[in-house]
Each structure stands twice: as C-alpha cells, then as structure tokens.
Amino acid sequence: MHNAITDRATRFRLRPVRPAGWWFDGLLIGLFALITGVLAAGGLLGLDTAVRDWCVSHTTQATYWLARVFNYLGNGGPLTLISLVIAVFLSVRRRNLWAILPVVAAFFLTGIVIMPLKIWTERAAPGYTGPNAVDIFNSALPPGTYDTGYPSGHLVNTVVWYGVIALLLAPWLNRTARLWLRIAPPAIVFVTTIYLNFHWLTDSVAGLLLGVFIGRLIDRVPWQLPTRQS
C-alpha cells in the first residue's frame, strides 16, 4: 500500500520548468500589472504612438503582405485544431485520453484570461481613428472591434499553443527543435502584429507575459505524455 501511494505521488509530481520555481511566474504577473498600471497613469503612451507612427511610415505593399502572411502563425483557431488533431492521434495510439487534456487546458485557460481582460481594459487598436485611441480604460470607445486591444490575444495564443504543440510532439522532436518551436513563432507574431498595427507595442508585451505564464502552468502538469529527453 505504501509503495502504491508513493508511486502515485511521484507520477503526479509537478514537472520542472525553466527558470525553476514560482518566483518567475510571480514576476510575469507583476510585470503585467505594472505595465497596465503605468498605461492607466498615462505612461508608455508616447512610446506606443511613436512605434505605431514608425510602422506606418515604413510600410510598403510588399512588406505589408509579407507580414500579413507570417502573422497567420498566431491564429488561435487553426492552432487549436492542429493541437487537437495531434492529441487525438496520440490518444488513439496510446488508448487513453491524456493527450487531449493539455489541449483542453490551453483552450480553457486562454479563454478565461484573454477576453475578460480585453473587456475590462477597453483599449482600441492602433488603427482606430477616433479620439484618444492609445488610451487604456477608454470607456468612450464604441463596443466591438475597437475596444478589445489589450492584451494581445495573438501573442497569448501563439505562446500557449506552440508550447502545447511542442509538448505533444516531444516524442519526435529533440530539445533544440522544441525550443525553436516555442520561440520562433511568438517572435514572428510579436513583430508582425505591431508592424501591421493590429496591436500597440505594450499590448503585445502584455500578451507575451501572460502567454508565458499560462504556458508554464500547462508545462508543470504531469500529463503522462511520451517524452524525448535529448
């Protein structure tokens, strides 16, 4: 009986993440709260505006479409579907549902985090032509497309879903390949989202912080998936 309890406790022990410890998670949330507070106090708005103006003045038809294509790497719908297909394949192969659980967790966590924050903060996209477009907590914005800019859902989705895909594909990818899968798409989406004026710079930074935080929560869970150590 003692050995069975010990084995069960070992099996469900949280997995290590890098950097180790919860201090880094606290730092991520603290930085998100700090950025939000500074924006509410009127700080960083000039930086957001300057970056927006630079992107507008340095956009050509060719660079726009190039950025547009690469920005599709962050679309949550296709990423969810791809993750689910991989998870179903693994579940059928292993004859259990463990592979589907991280997909469900990612879908649930991104859903309860992104939209409530967007609704609460009421920030327009850089393309909004009305007054005080860069302001956060701007209750004068028309409801709909132009009041859900902060944080960037594109960045949250990109970080979380490519992390899930790397987790699911671990049996076939080495450590370097998994690292690139986790880093390259978020970096590309970060740049293109700002360049295309879909989000302000601070929207994307905030989304990146939240995405890493959610991704670390998912990575900690012992999903009982096959892994590759090298």
Secondary structure, DSSP 4 states (H G I P E B T S, - for coil): -HHHHHHHHHHTSPPP-SS-SSHHHHHHHHHHHHHHHHHHTTTTHHHHHHHHHHHHHT--HHHHHHHHHHHGGG-HHHHHHHHHHHHHHHHHHHTSSTTHHHHHHHHHHHHHHHHHHHHHH----TT--STTTT-SS-TTSPSSGGG--SS-HHHHHHHHHHHHHHHHTTTTS-HHHHHHHHHHHHHHHHHHHHHTTSS-HHHHHHHHHHHHHHHHHHHHS---------
